């Protein structure tokens, strides 16, 4: 991680850190199963956990979202686990989808979940702090705010809503970023 990416106050852009750290990793296949049969989401909010090591996205999937192009080479992905509000999914140890984060030159992300997908945009703000991990890497800790730009399937009612992330992203010195982020997603 170059020092120029860390501001004087120890803050760093999350998308810069993720994008710069995962270059060169192998592409993994997209996973996830379609369930819910198009029934509307019955909850006013979702709580999801983004957890795992980021992997690059090669030719990306098309989830019917027009705001993101997951095939442009700028996205990395990690797994999504249910915490609350996911229709039909109560096992917090079983991944239910994938989270796609855009690299350092972008501010978009996508969630692919059973029953649909979201496109979101990070709202700028200096709300992440860099903390050394004692092994040459560091953690980015803090909160991130996102606006829900578009959604498909059962998540359409969330368009215009908000995502409040509480994040602890580990940026090891010699491997890909490892995510642990709670996402509090709410309808408008």
Secondary structure, DSSP 8 states (H G I E B T S, - for coil): --GGGB-TTS-B-HHHHHHHHSTT-----------STT-----SEEEEEEEEEEEE-SS----S-SS--TTSS-EEEEEEEEEES-TT---TTSEEEEEEEE-TT--EEEEEETTEEEEEEEE----EEEEE-SSS-EEEEEEEEEEEEEE-GGGGGGTT-EEEEEEEEEE-SSS--EEEEEEEEE--
